[in-house]
Every structure is written in structure tokens, then in C-alpha cells.
Amino acid sequence: MAFYQETLGLPDGAFSLLRDLIHERTGLFYDNGKCETLTDKLSPLVVERGFGSFLDYYFLLKYDDNAAEWNRVMDALSVQETYFYREVDQVTTLVDVLVPEYFSKSHGRPLRIWSAACATGEEPLSIAMALNEKGWLGRAPIEIYASDASTNAIEKAKRGVYRERSFRNLSPLLRAKYFSPAGESWRVAPELHAKVMWSVANLTSEADVALLARSKVIFCRNVFIYFSEKSIRKTLRIYHRLMTSPGYLFVGASESLIRLTTDFEFKEVDGSFVYVKR
């Protein structure tokens, strides 16, 4: 942190101003102990703009209505740690329990599933693979939506090309079935990739998620660990208001919403934990 304070300038109070603005616009929160993390991520953007301080960059973000610059901020701050069949027990519960239950009384209405922080796309593609393995994609109307706040991440997801590290939990059989070699990487089968509808969305913006959140099932995993409690509550209120009822919300194994909401009931379904809209 001292390096950036000296080279770019980080006067007293500037970190709090920048941190609080980012928190307000994105939901991401960096406490005082993460000052260096935030400055490390944003310093290339400050330098590229030709600014001499983080305070200058704060004024740009605060007063210049520049969506492209905020997209660059989200690209810089987003965490893209993901892989196929991560925490697959929840996906299994979806496919084996929730999907059959829904179509037993849906009267032909489509099932909408939203991967709300999909990073580079491994999660929604895992959902599509699991559904296809049980024959659901071929015989039932299922809509899979996927979004992320990072434009770069969604562009990578749209390309559908993945390196070895994304396959750490996927069986060789499934990789051979749904992917083909592309140099040193693997390309997802076009027919599976086409089952997912991709978009950029800020989870704390109701305008961004208004249509996406009208889903029966939402996967919002391993994103709330980067949010403040205020941002989590705001996001949950949006979900609760817009989700169909009963709606099912899956979060990461290390995330707990019990102290943060009474709008969702914490339940165990077929060995997996899920929050059900009351």
C-alpha cells in the first residue's frame, strides 16, 4: 500500500471515499484491512487514465457518468475462480428433485434457472450438462440464464473455450462427450453452449436483474462472501420480490444467510442446503 500511496497518491480519507463509492455501485466491500488489495487491482486503471492519484480516479467515477469505465472497474475487481461441477451436490439436487417436482405440476410452463454470478460460464454449463445427462433438455421447456458483472468474463463465457484448470472436477467421460480439443484448450459443444443465454448484470441493480430474477431457481454461489451485509440484504430483497413462489436460492457452501433474511427458509433437500422463498 505504501508504494501506491507514494507513486499515485492516497491521501487520508481517499481510500474510504473510493471504497464506499465502489460498495454503493457494485456491492463489493473492502474493509480497512483490504486497502492494499483494492489499490493493487485499480492502480493499472488509474495509470492508464494518466492520473496522479486515486482521488483523481474517484472523481472520475463519481461525477463522470461513464458506463465503460465502471465496466473496467468490474473487470478489475471480479474474481473468476470457478470450474465445472463445483459443489455439484446442489446441481444434483436440482436435476434429481426440483426439476421433476416442477414438471409434475407445471402444466407446460417453462422452468427458468439463473446462474447469477457465472464468471466465465462453468456453472451454467455444468447445470446444462447435468440436465442433459438426465434427458431433461430434450423433453422439457427449460431456460438457462447466466450473468456476471464482468464484461470480460461474459465474453470468455460466450467464446466457450476452457483450459485444463476448469476440468479439475469433471470426469474425462463428460469432457469427451461435451468438449472438443482446441489447441491447448477445450471448446464446449455448440449445441450445449446454445442452451445458455448470457448477459452482463450487476446484482445490486434491480434494473439489471429485473427479468433474470423472475426465476424458479437461482444459483448465486460464492459471491456474497465479497459483499457487505447491507449489499446482501439489498440483493435478497430484490430476489424475494421477483422470484416465483416457491423459489429456490442456492448459495456457496461457505455462505450463510440465516442472520440476514427471514424472507427465505433454510432447508435441506436431498442432502443439499437451499434457501426457499417463503
N, C-alpha and C positions, 0 to 999 in steps of 0.2 A: 504494500500500500504506500509506503514512504516513497518508492520510486515514482509512482504516478502522481503523488502529491507534489513532488519536486518538478517533474517534467511537464505535466499537464495542468497542475494546479487543482488542489482540492481543499478550498478554504473551509473553515469551521462552518458547519451548517449546510454546506453544499451537498454532502452525501445524503443527508436527511431529505433535502428538497428533491433530489433526483430519485432516491429510493421511494419516497412517498408518491411521486408522480407515476412511477412505473407500477407501483402497487395499485394505484387508483385505476390505471388504464388496462392492466393485464391480470391483476390478481396475484401476481408473483410478489413475494415479500422477502427482503434481505434485511435481517436484523443487523445490529451494530457489529456483530462478530463476523459478518459476511461482507464487510465493506470491500475487502481486497478482491473477493470473488466477483462482485459486481463491477468494480473498476477494471479488472482484467478482461471481462467479457466486453465491456463497452469501449475500452481505450482505442481499439482499431477504428471504430466508427468516429470517435472524436478526432483522431489524427487525420482520417480520410476527409473529414469536413474542413480541415485546416484550422481547427480551433486550438487555443492555447490552454483551455481549462474545461473541466467537466461542467462548470457553471454556465459557460457559453452553450454547451450542448443541452443543458437543462432548459435554457431559454428558448432554444430552437424547438425542442419537443413540446414545451409548454405553450408557446404562443404562435408557432407556425403550424397551421393545420395541414400537416404533411403525412398522408397515409403511407406513402412509400418509405419514409424514414422510420415510422413505427413498425412497418414490416421488417425492416433491417434490424431493429431492436429485438423483435420477437425471434428472428432467426438467430441472433447472437445469444439470446438468453435461453432458448429452448434446449431441453435435454432429450437426446434421441437414443437413449438406451432401451432397446427393445429387441425381441426375437420371436420367431414363430413358436406357437404353442406355449407361450409363457403363462404360468398359472392356469394350466389347461383344465383343471378340475372345474372351474367356473364355466368354461366353454362347453364342457361335457354335460354339466347340469342344464345349460341352455338347450342343447341338442336333444338330450335324452328325456328331459322332464318338461321344461317350459314350452318348447315348440309343439310337442304332441298335445299337451294340455290346451294350448291356444287353438290349434286347428280342430280340436274335438268339438269346439263350440263357436268358431269364428264366422260360420256361415259364408265362407269365401272371402272374407276381408283380409287384405294383405297384412303380414306381420312386418313391422318396421323395427329394425335393430340399428342402433347408432353407436359407433366407436368414437367417443367424444374427444379423445386426445391420442390420435392414432400414430403420431410420429411419422415414420417412413412407411407405414402400412402393414406391418407384420401382423398386428392384432386383427384387423378386419379380414385379412386374407386367411388367417387361421380359422376364424369363425366360418368363412365361406367353405374352406376345406372340410371342416368338421360336419357342416350341414350337408355337403355333397356326399361325404362318406356314408351318411345315413339315408341318402336318397331324397332329402328334402328339397334341394334346389331344383330338382327336375319335376317335382309333383305338387308343389305348393307355392303360392304367391308370397315371396319373401323379399323385402327390400333392405339392403345393407348400405348404410351411410357411414362415411368416415370423414373426420375433420381434424385439423390441427391448427394451432395459432401460427405456426411457422410456414411461410410460403415455400421456403426451400424444402422443408420436409415433405410437403404435399407434392411438390414437383418430382421428388425422388419416388414417392409412392406411385405417382402416375406413370413413371417410367417402368416400374415393376422389375427392377434388376437388383439383385441382392448378393452380398458377399458371404463368405463362409461363416462369419460370426453370427449371422442371422439364423443359422440352421442348427444351433447347439442343442436344441431340444426337439427337433423334428426328425422322425425316423427316416432312414435312407429310402424306404419304400415310398413314403409320401413325397419326398423330394423328387424322386424319379418320376412319380406319377404327375406331379403338378408343376414341375420346373424343367427347363432345358438349359444346357450349358451355354454361356455367353462369354467367351474368353475365360477370364479367371473368376467370373461371376455366374449367377444363375438367373434366368428370366422366367417369371411366372407365366403359366399358360394363359393365353389371351382370353379364353372362354371363362376362366375363373376370375381373372382380373376385371373383366367387364361386369361382374356381378356386384362390384362395389362402386358407389358414387362418391367421388372425392370433392372436398371443398375446404376452404380456409375459414376458420371461425375462432373468435375469442370467446372463451366460455363465460366470461363475466359480462358479455354484451348480449342483452336479450334480443336485440335486432339481428345479431349474427346467428343465434341458435333457435330463433322462434319456430322455424319449421322443423329443424333437426330434433328438437326436444319433444316433439309430438310423437314419441316413440313408445312402444310397449317395453322395450329392453334398451337400457343404456349401459355401456361399458365406459366407465370413467376411472381408469385404474392408474395409480402411480403418478397422479398429477396434483392431488390435494396436498401431498407432502411438501409441495413448493408454495402453497397458498397460505395466507393468514386465515385465522378463524373467521374473520369478517368476510373475506372473499369466499370461503367455503359456504358459509351460511347464505350469502347472496346467490351463489350458483345453485344451491339446493332449493332455494325458494323458486327460482326460475324453473328448475326441473319439475318440482312438485306441481306447480301451476299448469304446466304444459303437457306433462306425460299423460298417457291414457291410464285408466284405472281398471284393475290393479297394474301398476308399473313396477318394473324390476330394475334396480340400480346395482351394478357390480362395481366395487372399488378394489384397490390393491390390498394384498394380504396384510401389509403393514399400516393400513389406514383404518381409522375408526371414526364413525360419525355419531356414536351413541350420545356423546355430550353436546353435540352441535345441532341436533334436529329432533323434533318429535313428529315431523311430517312423514317419516319413513320408519317402518318397523323392521328391526333386525331379526332375520330368520335364517335357519339352516334348511337348505333344500338339497336333498340327495347328497349330503356331505359337503356342500359348499355354502358359504355365507353370502347373503344377498339382502339388500335393503328394499322393502316393499312399500310402495306408496300407500298410505292409509286411505 
